[in-house]
Structure formats: C-alpha cells, structure tokens
Amino acid sequence: MIDLNITKKFKDVSTVIHLEKHPYIEQLSNKEISYYLPQVSEFNSVLGVVAKTNFFPQGEAFYGLYNSDLSPIVEGRLTRTLEGCEIRYKEMHKTGLDLLKKEACYVPGMSMYMGYLFPAFGHFMSESLSRFWPLLDVDISDLQFVFHSVRQDVNEGFLVSSGFLQYLEALGINREQILIINQPVLFEKLIVADQAIMFRDRGSFLQKKIWNVISSKANNAYKKKSDKIYLSRRNISNPTAARSLINEDEVEDVFKKHEFDIVYPHEFSDEMEKVSLISQASFIASASGSGLHNSAFSSSATVLQISSVHRSQGVPFQHLIDDLASNKLLNFFTNLKGKKDGEWYVDCKVLDEKLKSVV
C-alpha cells in the first residue's frame, strides 16, 4: 500500500447546511480523508484457517492466512482507521498450524482472497468488495474467490438470502466460484490485494471502479426513473443502536413536499433494480448509515446526509464514499435527542426551509 500524500479535509468535500457553528461540526471540519495506491501480492502454498475474530467491541482477531513457512500474511488482515479502535491481530501457534495444514482441504490453481464477509450492507458494499480491483478487466472464470466470515451464520446461504450474491454476480463472480473458509484450506496459489477502501477515512479511487462496474451492469434493471429520492429506514423493525430517527414519517412528508420519491432500499428483492434506481437519480437524501452508502453507485449526484451530532460514527465514512464517487455531499445535522438512548429527531420546519435553498 503506497501512501499518495494526498489529503482533503472534511470541510473541503462536504457542505453543512444546518448547525454550522456546533462544536461537533467545527471538530469534524478539520479531520482529513487520505488517499493511497493499493498493491497486490501473490503467495504459494497458503494455509487458510477459520478466522477467530472479536472485532466488536474488543477489536481483536487471529490472522486467517499463513504463507508456506506458516508466517502470517499481513496483507490479508482487515485494516480500519476508526480512531482508537484499530484491530489487534495475533498469530496462531505454529504447532497448531502444522496440524491444521496436514488436515487441510487442497485447492489447486489460482484463488483470489476477498477479505471478510460482512453482514451489514454498508460494510459489504465497501470493505467486502474492496479487494476486487485488480480483476476488473480480466477473465476470472477459472478463479476461486475466498472470504473469511465475521460470523458463523454469514455463509453461502446468507449471500443468497441477503441479496449480496447479486453484487458479486455483477462483478462476474458465480456462486460456484465462492469459497467461505469454514475449515482449514491449503491454496496452491493465492492473490491477496490491498483493500481499496478503509472504514472510515482512507481510500483509493480504484474503489470507484468497482462500484461503477456494478452500476453499469444494473443500468436498465429498473424502468422507472426518479430524479430525486429519499432513502428511508422507517420500515426497519430493529434499527441499529443509535440510528433511530423517530420522526422519519414527518421527514418523509417534507421530502414528498419537495417532490422526492420515497424509497425503502431494504425492501428490494432485486438488488440490481435498487442500484439502477439510485444510480440514475441526481439528488439522493437519507439519514446517515448503510442506506445512504448506496450513493456510491451514483456519480455527480447531490447527496444530502441527515445526521445526529450524537450519532456520528458513520458520518466521515459517507464523506469518503461520496468523494470517491465524485458526488457533491451536503450535511444536515441535528442535536435533538429522543427520550430513549439512541433516539434522535429532526425539526422538520427547519429541514423544509433548508431544502428550499438546495433542491
């Protein structure tokens, strides 16, 4: 991974249209996004073991890949830049690795390591796809694509039920080519590419090419075009902690007034229809989170992120996504909290007024 020594401050890649003087906004404005050039490596006789992870909340994991002398392949680790929460990796004992290597299932030929398979959409479409960049313009029909899973239930069946398989198929990867390591595996040859994006503030423009391939494959999947869309989380039965926008029905009404179509991205059974709809929009709005990360499949769109200053973890990642995607990002921040922990809401009169100036 080569650092390009290119940085941008958050205030250079987005615009705040509410609470401009709030202390959190001032703190955020000078944080930086940085850019790098990912590299690719090839290894022979690689042992892949079931990855024991405790990413959340401890931030610990064992290495899942080992080279021919049973040293860990550091290029295969998941790298994130969340301040104070870097993942600490440990090596398995070589005696145990020797035993695992003897019982490992052998995979001949060339395989491609794809990193960790995340169950959360926002992390899947970014981190779980981020190592594919070296193969965008080559024949991949003879390759095996290898994932580690962050959870035991995130398996081949989950790829289908979640719709995530459709994104891999858009990249040309068939279900039969996918291997999720659930037992020791010995690979004859393994390609390990650096991630092209890191949660939450480092990336490469090669990540944009991955998203562009997917959106181009989905181009005509959805026949109805919506120029302005609001991506709503209102019908999610169990929203992630601290993501409960409790008056989202009122927020929807404000966007309807401004002629936005209301879209529920989690309700699409055909993921390519969703990508097609979003990629054709010129204005995309949503509360901060995985739903808005779909803006990655657009280019030159205006994106409005609605966020609570009390729930800020995903905000910088959206800045990075839209900068890589060449979108224009606007931020509407609120400091209004609900009665329960994690609940927040928007003053819809203020939102209405602010929309008049940007739509």
GIKA-V505544 format. One record per helix or strand of 2 or more residues. SS is the DSSP state (@ for helix, = for strand). FROM is the first residue (numbers start at 1). LEN is the number of residues. If there is no record, write none. Layout:
ss=SS from=FROM len=LEN
ss=SS from=FROM len=LEN
This chain:
ss== from=2 len=8
ss=@ from=10 len=4
ss== from=14 len=5
ss=@ from=23 len=7
ss== from=32 len=6
ss== from=40 len=9
ss== from=53 len=2
ss== from=60 len=3
ss== from=65 len=2
ss=@ from=74 len=3
ss== from=88 len=3
ss=@ from=94 len=10
ss== from=105 len=13
ss=@ from=121 len=8
ss=@ from=132 len=4
ss== from=144 len=6
ss=@ from=156 len=7
ss=@ from=164 len=7
ss=@ from=175 len=3
ss== from=178 len=3
ss== from=185 len=9
ss== from=197 len=2
ss== from=202 len=2
ss=@ from=206 len=12
ss== from=228 len=4
ss== from=244 len=2
ss=@ from=248 len=10
ss== from=261 len=3
ss=@ from=265 len=3
ss=@ from=271 len=9
ss== from=283 len=5
ss=@ from=290 len=8
ss== from=302 len=7
ss=@ from=315 len=11
ss== from=328 len=7
ss== from=336 len=2
ss== from=343 len=3
ss=@ from=348 len=11
